[in-house]
Amino acid sequence: MIKFLDLYKINNRFRDAFQASFSKSLDDAHFILGNNVSTFENEFAAYCGTEFCVGTANGLDALTLILKGYVQLGKLQKGDKVIVPANTFIATILSVLHAELVPVLVEPNPDTYTISVDTDKALFREAKAVVMVHLYGQLADVGGFHKIAQDFNLLLIEDAAQAHGATSNLNNRKAGNLSDAAAFSFYPTKNLGALGDGGGVTTNDSELVDVIKLLRNYGSEEKYTNKVIGFNSRLDDMQAAFLSIKLKALDRDNKRRREIANAYLKGIKNSKFTLPFYDGSENHIFYAFVVEVDDRTNFTEFLNKNKIEWLIHYPIPPHQQEALNEFSHFKLPLTEKIHKRIISLPMSPVMTEHDIQSVIDVLNTY
């Protein structure tokens, strides 16, 4: 079986360093917001090119705390509209709802699957913020959305949960430094993944950082003294240590993913598939390699028979989820079509040349 993502092999490369960091953390006995967290925050901010990084418990909390932080600062008001792509993972939309704001779902670019700059401009006029989701590891149209944010006086926020290290062609800046603030997930499957949950916010806005640090820690700067109604959403100190170790390999791993993607794009010669758009640059880190196929059920059965693991990102669009029934009236034909046709192929930095060629050969016989 060719694994979709072999987390054991990915993380076993760092076993000795993980064990050493665990022993050191055990000896230090500072498990909440300790040195490991502040060290990783500084390292990841430097990596992204931002002044600040604030660790959170997970990616959903990171995005929620950005939005709640802007509400706390008065830059957003409860009930304000926030533009989000309709084909994103549900967490993007949940964060808007948790912040007591109103998500406005818009169709993606059909080629890149990222949020489209061709969205009806009337929607931007009514909104106060837009969330660029760098879906599957590919940057959204950064230049286009900077202009939209400027023209309509919008806060521009990145959902960079799948885009660690993706770099813009326009200014050579990395995801996390392409907006007013960005949210990351360090879920184990991410290109930079912890051994459990984790998240973070990157920004150059010191006021926002101060508020998020309050919000993530019960609204408290000093123990048992609470300034605002906060949350418990702190990056685990042990996970921060693991992330610091893995951060050093991120660029190398992303490069390997792009090599695999290029091999797929050159090797797969089958008109039954629509292969992903890729301009050959570092603006894509291939968190997922997503193809479209007409009869997905038949194709997944074919892959199972040929011992190739697969995943669907995501089988049900958010507006058709029971939890978001209030949005079920939205007419989003492109989003619905995409969700019926997409499937993700094996993609990870530890795939062998044999694995890669096997996937190519199998797809060419479908």
VOPAGU-2260 file (C-alpha; in pm, 1 decimal, decimal comma):
REM VOPAGU-2260
SITE   aa  ch    i         X         Y         Z
SITE  MET   A    0       0,0       0,0       0,0
SITE  ILE   A    1     130,0     344,5     -94,7
SITE  LYS   A    2      30,5     561,8     197,2
SITE  PHE   A    3    -142,5     892,2     143,9
SITE  LEU   A    4      71,9    1045,3     418,6
SITE  ASP   A    5     312,9     838,0     625,8
SITE  LEU   A    6     326,4    1031,6     953,6
SITE  TYR   A    7     547,1     767,8    1115,2
SITE  LYS   A    8     819,1     803,9     851,2
SITE  ILE   A    9     786,7    1183,2     846,8
SITE  ASN   A   10     832,6    1217,4    1222,5
SITE  ASN   A   11    1074,2     928,6    1277,6
SITE  ARG   A   12    1339,9    1137,4    1100,6
SITE  PHE   A   13    1341,6    1360,2    1410,6
SITE  ARG   A   14    1314,4    1088,6    1678,0
SITE  ASP   A   15    1645,9    1155,3    1852,3
SITE  ALA   A   16    1590,2    1532,4    1859,9
SITE  PHE   A   17    1233,3    1482,7    1986,2
SITE  GLN   A   18    1350,6    1257,9    2266,9
SITE  ALA   A   19    1622,2    1501,9    2369,1
SITE  SER   A   20    1378,6    1793,3    2372,9
SITE  PHE   A   21    1129,4    1589,7    2575,5
SITE  SER   A   22    1394,9    1507,2    2836,5
SITE  LYS   A   23    1497,2    1871,7    2859,7
SITE  SER   A   24    1135,2    1984,3    2895,9
SITE  LEU   A   25    1077,4    1722,6    3163,6
SITE  ASP   A   26    1377,0    1854,2    3355,4
SITE  ASP   A   27    1274,6    2220,2    3311,0
SITE  ALA   A   28     918,6    2140,9    3430,0
SITE  HIS   A   29     772,5    2456,5    3274,3
SITE  PHE   A   30     482,5    2315,9    3076,1
SITE  ILE   A   31     253,4    2614,3    3006,3
SITE  LEU   A   32     378,0    2914,7    2805,1
SITE  GLY   A   33     737,0    2823,4    2883,2
SITE  ASN   A   34    1059,5    2891,4    2698,1
SITE  ASN   A   35     976,5    2644,7    2422,5
SITE  VAL   A   36     671,6    2848,6    2323,7
SITE  SER   A   37     849,4    3184,2    2319,5
SITE  THR   A   38    1143,2    3031,9    2130,7
SITE  PHE   A   39     919,2    2884,9    1861,8
SITE  GLU   A   40     714,6    3203,7    1838,0
SITE  ASN   A   41    1032,6    3400,5    1769,0
SITE  GLU   A   42    1160,6    3142,7    1521,1
SITE  PHE   A   43     835,2    3117,4    1327,3
SITE  ALA   A   44     790,3    3495,1    1315,0
SITE  ALA   A   45    1142,3    3524,2    1173,3
SITE  TYR   A   46    1069,2    3246,9     924,3
SITE  CYS   A   47     751,5    3417,4     801,7
SITE  GLY   A   48     916,0    3760,7     807,0
SITE  THR   A   49     676,7    3911,9    1060,7
SITE  GLU   A   50     747,5    4095,3    1383,3
SITE  PHE   A   51     526,5    3869,1    1591,3
SITE  CYS   A   52     392,8    3517,4    1630,2
SITE  VAL   A   53     150,0    3412,6    1902,6
SITE  GLY   A   54     105,5    3039,9    1965,1
SITE  THR   A   55    -248,1    2908,3    2010,4
SITE  ALA   A   56    -404,0    2570,4    2085,4
SITE  ASN   A   57    -502,7    2504,9    1722,4
SITE  GLY   A   58    -566,4    2667,2    1386,4
SITE  LEU   A   59    -936,2    2731,6    1442,7
SITE  ASP   A   60    -855,6    2924,3    1759,8
SITE  ALA   A   61    -583,0    3119,9    1579,8
SITE  LEU   A   62    -830,1    3251,4    1322,8
SITE  THR   A   63   -1104,5    3304,7    1580,8
SITE  LEU   A   64    -870,2    3502,8    1806,3
SITE  ILE   A   65    -765,2    3727,4    1516,9
SITE  LEU   A   66   -1128,9    3813,7    1452,0
SITE  LYS   A   67   -1213,7    3844,9    1823,5
SITE  GLY   A   68    -904,7    4060,4    1864,9
SITE  TYR   A   69   -1022,8    4299,8    1595,7
SITE  VAL   A   70   -1363,2    4315,9    1764,8
SITE  GLN   A   71   -1191,5    4392,8    2095,9
SITE  LEU   A   72    -992,0    4669,4    1925,8
SITE  GLY   A   73   -1304,1    4816,0    1765,2
SITE  LYS   A   74   -1187,1    4747,4    1410,2
SITE  LEU   A   75   -1475,6    4502,9    1369,7
SITE  GLN   A   76   -1821,1    4511,2    1524,1
SITE  LYS   A   77   -2043,3    4214,8    1607,0
SITE  GLY   A   78   -2256,4    4141,2    1302,5
SITE  ASP   A   79   -2004,2    4272,6    1048,5
SITE  LYS   A   80   -1975,5    4072,8     727,4
SITE  VAL   A   81   -1660,5    3876,0     644,1
SITE  ILE   A   82   -1594,2    3739,5     294,7
SITE  VAL   A   83   -1477,0    3375,4     290,1
SITE  PRO   A   84   -1441,4    3118,8      10,1
SITE  ALA   A   85   -1729,5    2873,3      -1,0
SITE  ASN   A   86   -1506,7    2570,8     -69,9
SITE  THR   A   87   -1281,2    2609,9     233,3
SITE  PHE   A   88   -1259,2    2373,0     528,6
SITE  ILE   A   89   -1544,4    2444,7     767,9
SITE  ALA   A   90   -1306,6    2584,3    1034,0
SITE  THR   A   91   -1268,5    2908,2     837,7
SITE  ILE   A   92   -1641,4    2969,4     857,8
SITE  LEU   A   93   -1668,5    2851,9    1218,6
SITE  SER   A   94   -1410,5    3111,3    1323,1
SITE  VAL   A   95   -1625,9    3390,0    1179,6
SITE  LEU   A   96   -1933,6    3257,7    1360,6
SITE  HIS   A   97   -1744,2    3214,2    1689,7
SITE  ALA   A   98   -1640,5    3580,5    1665,1
SITE  GLU   A   99   -2010,9    3676,4    1627,9
SITE  LEU   A  100   -1953,3    3799,0    1273,4
SITE  VAL   A  101   -2139,3    3706,4     953,6
SITE  PRO   A  102   -1965,4    3488,9     692,4
SITE  VAL   A  103   -2041,1    3568,9     329,1
SITE  LEU   A  104   -1960,4    3265,1     114,5
SITE  VAL   A  105   -1820,3    3328,9    -233,4
SITE  GLU   A  106   -1715,3    3102,3    -518,9
SITE  PRO   A  107   -1346,3    3015,3    -577,1
SITE  ASN   A  108   -1126,0    3055,9    -880,2
SITE  PRO   A  109   -1199,7    2736,4   -1081,3
SITE  ASP   A  110    -832,4    2686,7   -1170,3
SITE  THR   A  111    -663,3    2735,7    -833,9
SITE  TYR   A  112    -956,3    2663,2    -597,1
SITE  THR   A  113    -856,5    2972,6    -397,9
SITE  ILE   A  114   -1090,0    3265,3    -331,5
SITE  SER   A  115   -1168,7    3458,5    -649,2
SITE  VAL   A  116   -1094,4    3827,5    -702,6
SITE  ASP   A  117   -1381,5    3827,3    -954,7
SITE  THR   A  118   -1638,4    3813,3    -675,4
SITE  ASP   A  119   -1925,4    4061,2    -708,4
SITE  LYS   A  120   -1781,4    4391,8    -586,9
SITE  ALA   A  121   -2109,7    4473,9    -413,5
SITE  LEU   A  122   -2025,4    4205,0    -157,6
SITE  PHE   A  123   -1694,5    4370,6     -77,7
SITE  ARG   A  124   -1868,5    4706,5     -31,2
SITE  GLU   A  125   -2090,7    4554,1     235,7
SITE  ALA   A  126   -1810,8    4368,2     415,8
SITE  LYS   A  127   -1547,9    4470,9     670,8
SITE  ALA   A  128   -1295,1    4192,3     621,3
SITE  VAL   A  129   -1191,3    3920,2     378,7
SITE  VAL   A  130   -1021,1    3591,3     458,5
SITE  MET   A  131    -778,9    3466,8     192,1
SITE  VAL   A  132    -757,4    3090,5     230,0
SITE  HIS   A  133    -440,4    2951,6      75,5
SITE  LEU   A  134    -615,0    2624,7      -1,5
SITE  TYR   A  135    -418,2    2302,4     -54,7
SITE  GLY   A  136     -94,2    2497,7      -8,5
SITE  GLN   A  137    -133,0    2744,6    -296,1
SITE  LEU   A  138    -137,8    3117,2    -226,7
SITE  ALA   A  139    -451,8    3306,7    -313,6
SITE  ASP   A  140    -427,2    3607,1    -548,5
SITE  VAL   A  141    -231,1    3821,1    -304,7
SITE  GLY   A  142    -191,7    4123,3    -532,3
SITE  GLY   A  143    -556,1    4116,8    -630,8
SITE  PHE   A  144    -678,7    4102,2    -274,0
SITE  HIS   A  145    -443,6    4372,3    -153,2
SITE  LYS   A  146    -602,7    4601,5    -410,3
SITE  ILE   A  147    -952,8    4494,3    -307,6
SITE  ALA   A  148    -870,6    4549,9      61,0
SITE  GLN   A  149    -736,6    4894,4     -20,4
SITE  ASP   A  150   -1025,6    4990,3    -250,8
SITE  PHE   A  151   -1296,2    4882,4      -6,5
SITE  ASN   A  152   -1113,9    4952,6     323,1
SITE  LEU   A  153   -1120,4    4589,4     432,7
SITE  LEU   A  154    -913,5    4402,3     687,1
SITE  LEU   A  155    -719,4    4136,0     497,0
SITE  ILE   A  156    -665,7    3811,3     686,1
SITE  GLU   A  157    -489,8    3493,1     577,3
SITE  ASP   A  158    -605,2    3144,6     659,7
SITE  ALA   A  159    -261,3    2993,2     606,2
SITE  ALA   A  160    -339,4    2663,3     778,3
SITE  GLN   A  161    -218,4    2471,5     471,0
SITE  ALA   A  162      48,7    2709,5     340,4
SITE  HIS   A  163     352,4    2706,5     572,1
SITE  GLY   A  164     640,5    2842,0     366,5
SITE  ALA   A  165     452,5    2926,2      46,9
SITE  THR   A  166     618,9    3235,0    -101,6
SITE  SER   A  167     461,1    3511,5    -308,8
SITE  ASN   A  168     585,8    3577,7    -661,0
SITE  LEU   A  169     507,7    3947,2    -614,5
SITE  ASN   A  170     724,0    4043,4    -319,7
SITE  ASN   A  171     903,5    3722,9    -213,4
SITE  ARG   A  172     718,8    3729,3     117,4
SITE  LYS   A  173     596,3    3412,0     280,3
SITE  ALA   A  174     244,9    3317,3     381,9
SITE  GLY   A  175     179,6    3476,6     717,5
SITE  ASN   A  176     327,5    3807,8     603,4
SITE  LEU   A  177      85,5    3885,9     320,9
SITE  SER   A  178    -198,0    4046,3     515,7
SITE  ASP   A  179    -293,2    4226,3     834,4
SITE  ALA   A  180    -279,2    3897,9    1025,7
SITE  ALA   A  181    -256,7    3527,9     947,2
SITE  ALA   A  182    -369,8    3207,0    1114,2
SITE  PHE   A  183    -174,2    2881,2    1098,6
SITE  SER   A  184    -257,3    2527,2    1201,5
SITE  PHE   A  185      13,5    2289,5    1318,0
SITE  TYR   A  186    -212,8    1983,6    1304,5
SITE  PRO   A  187       3,4    1671,6    1253,0
SITE  THR   A  188     -76,3    1637,2     881,3
SITE  LYS   A  189      35,3    1990,0     792,6
SITE  ASN   A  190     364,7    2057,8     614,0
SITE  LEU   A  191     479,6    2189,0     951,9
SITE  GLY   A  192     292,2    1957,7    1184,6
SITE  ALA   A  193     318,2    1898,4    1558,0
SITE  LEU   A  194     261,1    1565,2    1732,1
SITE  GLY   A  195     -77,1    1691,4    1844,6
SITE  ASP   A  196    -286,5    2004,4    1803,1
SITE  GLY   A  197    -131,1    2346,8    1771,2
SITE  GLY   A  198    -178,1    2680,7    1597,9
SITE  GLY   A  199     -39,7    3030,1    1570,7
SITE  VAL   A  200    -101,6    3387,1    1460,1
SITE  THR   A  201     153,9    3593,5    1269,3
SITE  THR   A  202     125,6    3969,6    1227,1
SITE  ASN   A  203     312,5    4299,9    1238,7
SITE  ASP   A  204      35,4    4460,7    1447,9
SITE  SER   A  205     156,2    4500,2    1806,4
SITE  GLU   A  206    -188,1    4606,7    1933,1
SITE  LEU   A  207    -347,3    4292,8    1791,7
SITE  VAL   A  208     -73,0    4079,4    1946,5
SITE  ASP   A  209    -133,6    4228,0    2290,8
SITE  VAL   A  210    -505,7    4153,4    2265,9
SITE  ILE   A  211    -456,4    3797,8    2136,8
SITE  LYS   A  212    -209,4    3723,3    2416,9
SITE  LEU   A  213    -477,0    3834,6    2662,0
SITE  LEU   A  214    -754,0    3641,1    2491,4
SITE  ARG   A  215    -559,1    3313,8    2464,8
SITE  ASN   A  216    -486,2    3311,4    2839,5
SITE  TYR   A  217    -822,7    3368,1    3010,2
SITE  GLY   A  218    -799,6    3741,7    2945,1
SITE  SER   A  219    -510,3    3758,4    3187,3
SITE  GLU   A  220    -162,1    3911,6    3183,9
SITE  GLU   A  221    -105,8    3846,1    3553,3
SITE  LYS   A  222    -223,5    3525,6    3717,1
SITE  TYR   A  223    -571,9    3552,5    3867,9
SITE  THR   A  224    -614,4    3905,3    3730,0
SITE  ASN   A  225    -844,9    3912,1    3427,0
SITE  LYS   A  226    -886,8    4218,2    3204,0
SITE  VAL   A  227   -1122,2    4075,4    2940,2
SITE  ILE   A  228   -1338,8    3768,6    2885,5
SITE  GLY   A  229   -1084,3    3530,6    2739,7
SITE  PHE   A  230   -1023,3    3172,8    2633,4
SITE  ASN   A  231    -782,4    2893,3    2714,8
SITE  SER   A  232    -596,8    2857,9    2385,8
SITE  ARG   A  233    -224,1    2826,5    2440,7
SITE  LEU   A  234      25,9    2641,2    2224,5
SITE  ASP   A  235     146,9    2343,2    2426,6
SITE  ASP   A  236     507,3    2389,8    2538,4
SITE  MET   A  237     612,3    2039,1    2433,6
SITE  GLN   A  238     454,3    2076,6    2091,0
SITE  ALA   A  239     637,2    2408,1    2049,5
SITE  ALA   A  240     967,2    2227,7    2108,9
SITE  PHE   A  241     881,3    1966,4    1844,7
SITE  LEU   A  242     782,2    2240,1    1598,8
SITE  SER   A  243    1113,1    2420,3    1647,2
SITE  ILE   A  244    1290,0    2100,4    1547,7
SITE  LYS   A  245    1074,8    2040,9    1240,3
SITE  LEU   A  246    1085,5    2404,6    1126,8
SITE  LYS   A  247    1449,2    2358,2    1024,7
SITE  ALA   A  248    1341,8    2098,3     766,5
SITE  LEU   A  249    1035,4    2281,6     632,9
SITE  ASP   A  250    1189,9    2442,5     325,1
SITE  ARG   A  251    1357,9    2116,5     227,9
SITE  ASP   A  252    1033,1    1924,7     270,5
SITE  ASN   A  253     838,2    2181,3      68,9
SITE  LYS   A  254    1093,2    2158,4    -210,0
SITE  ARG   A  255    1051,5    1781,0    -214,1
SITE  ARG   A  256     673,6    1816,6    -236,1
SITE  ARG   A  257     711,6    2045,0    -537,2
SITE  GLU   A  258     942,3    1788,8    -698,4
SITE  ILE   A  259     678,2    1520,2    -650,5
SITE  ALA   A  260     407,5    1749,2    -787,5
SITE  ASN   A  261     617,5    1821,2   -1096,2
SITE  ALA   A  262     669,8    1447,6   -1148,4
SITE  TYR   A  263     293,7    1391,2   -1128,7
SITE  LEU   A  264     219,9    1680,7   -1364,4
SITE  LYS   A  265     469,9    1558,4   -1622,6
SITE  GLY   A  266     399,8    1188,1   -1583,5
SITE  ILE   A  267      21,8    1162,3   -1560,8
SITE  LYS   A  268    -110,8    1145,3   -1916,1
SITE  ASN   A  269    -478,5    1065,6   -1883,0
SITE  SER   A  270    -760,2    1286,1   -2012,3
SITE  LYS   A  271    -996,3    1149,6   -1745,8
SITE  PHE   A  272    -829,5    1376,2   -1490,3
SITE  THR   A  273    -803,1    1749,8   -1447,3
SITE  LEU   A  274    -464,0    1810,6   -1289,5
SITE  PRO   A  275    -401,5    2103,5   -1052,1
SITE  PHE   A  276    -287,7    2441,4   -1178,7
SITE  TYR   A  277      74,9    2515,5   -1090,9
SITE  ASP   A  278     291,5    2797,1   -1225,8
SITE  GLY   A  279     616,2    2628,7   -1119,3
SITE  SER   A  280     698,3    2880,6    -846,9
SITE  GLU   A  281     730,4    2859,8    -468,5
SITE  ASN   A  282     379,9    3001,1    -418,8
SITE  HIS   A  283     256,6    2642,0    -383,2
SITE  ILE   A  284     379,6    2396,6    -119,9
SITE  PHE   A  285     141,5    2113,2    -216,4
SITE  TYR   A  286     -13,8    2036,7     116,7
SITE  ALA   A  287    -239,3    1835,0    -109,8
SITE  PHE   A  288    -216,9    1729,2    -474,3
SITE  VAL   A  289    -577,8    1752,3    -586,3
SITE  VAL   A  290    -717,7    1618,6    -913,3
SITE  GLU   A  291   -1069,5    1624,0   -1052,6
SITE  VAL   A  292   -1240,6    1316,9   -1196,4
SITE  ASP   A  293   -1593,4    1258,0   -1327,5
SITE  ASP   A  294   -1682,4     934,7   -1148,7
SITE  ARG   A  295   -1510,9     967,2    -812,9
SITE  THR   A  296   -1668,0     656,6    -662,0
SITE  ASN   A  297   -1542,4     437,5    -943,5
SITE  PHE   A  298   -1198,2     598,9    -924,6
SITE  THR   A  299   -1162,0     548,4    -549,5
SITE  GLU   A  300   -1253,8     181,2    -591,7
SITE  PHE   A  301    -985,1     158,5    -861,0
SITE  LEU   A  302    -726,8     315,2    -629,1
SITE  ASN   A  303    -821,7      78,9    -347,1
SITE  LYS   A  304    -772,8    -221,9    -574,5
SITE  ASN   A  305    -433,0     -88,1    -675,2
SITE  LYS   A  306    -331,0     -23,8    -312,2
SITE  ILE   A  307    -299,1     352,9    -334,6
SITE  GLU   A  308    -435,8     551,9     -41,9
SITE  TRP   A  309    -633,7     868,5    -112,2
SITE  LEU   A  310    -828,1    1139,2      67,5
SITE  ILE   A  311   -1100,5    1385,5     -25,5
SITE  HIS   A  312   -1049,4    1750,4      77,4
SITE  TYR   A  313   -1350,2    1783,9     129,4
SITE  PRO   A  314   -1647,2    1559,4      43,2
SITE  ILE   A  315   -1922,5    1798,3     161,0
SITE  PRO   A  316   -1913,1    2175,2     103,7
SITE  PRO   A  317   -1961,2    2377,0     422,8
SITE  HIS   A  318   -2298,5    2526,4     324,0
SITE  GLN   A  319   -2439,4    2172,7     289,1
SITE  GLN   A  320   -2323,5    2062,3     634,4
SITE  GLU   A  321   -2596,6    2010,6     893,4
SITE  ALA   A  322   -2409,9    2242,1    1131,7
SITE  LEU   A  323   -2439,1    2528,7     880,7
SITE  ASN   A  324   -2797,4    2468,4     777,7
SITE  GLU   A  325   -2862,9    2843,7     785,7
SITE  PHE   A  326   -2647,1    2873,8     472,3
SITE  SER   A  327   -2811,0    2588,5     278,9
SITE  HIS   A  328   -3002,6    2834,5      59,7
SITE  PHE   A  329   -2679,7    2968,9     -92,6
SITE  LYS   A  330   -2647,8    2903,7    -467,4
SITE  LEU   A  331   -2287,8    2792,4    -516,0
SITE  PRO   A  332   -2278,9    2565,3    -822,7
SITE  LEU   A  333   -1902,8    2580,5    -878,5
SITE  THR   A  334   -1827,1    2493,5    -516,7
SITE  GLU   A  335   -2074,8    2205,5    -526,3
SITE  LYS   A  336   -1927,4    2074,3    -852,6
SITE  ILE   A  337   -1572,8    2088,3    -715,2
SITE  HIS   A  338   -1663,6    1901,7    -397,6
SITE  LYS   A  339   -1819,0    1620,0    -601,1
SITE  ARG   A  340   -1514,7    1575,8    -827,5
SITE  ILE   A  341   -1197,2    1632,8    -626,8
SITE  ILE   A  342    -967,2    1372,3    -477,5
SITE  SER   A  343    -620,3    1405,1    -325,2
SITE  LEU   A  344    -336,1    1175,0    -426,3
SITE  PRO   A  345     -42,8    1062,0    -206,4
SITE  MET   A  346     187,8    1352,5    -127,5
SITE  SER   A  347     459,9    1371,1     135,8
SITE  PRO   A  348     832,8    1447,7     154,8
SITE  VAL   A  349     916,6    1086,8     243,6
SITE  MET   A  350     771,8     928,4     -71,1
SITE  THR   A  351    1023,9     721,4    -265,8
SITE  GLU   A  352    1081,5     743,4    -641,7
SITE  HIS   A  353     918,9     400,7    -667,6
SITE  ASP   A  354     609,2     528,6    -483,0
SITE  ILE   A  355     583,1     829,9    -713,6
SITE  GLN   A  356     621,4     626,9   -1032,5
SITE  SER   A  357     371,7     369,0    -907,3
SITE  VAL   A  358     106,8     638,7    -857,8
SITE  ILE   A  359     176,6     775,5   -1206,3
SITE  ASP   A  360     159,4     430,4   -1367,6
SITE  VAL   A  361    -165,3     340,9   -1193,4
SITE  LEU   A  362    -334,9     667,0   -1292,6
SITE  ASN   A  363    -226,7     624,8   -1652,5
SITE  THR   A  364    -400,3     285,4   -1668,2
SITE  TYR   A  365    -733,3     414,2   -1533,4
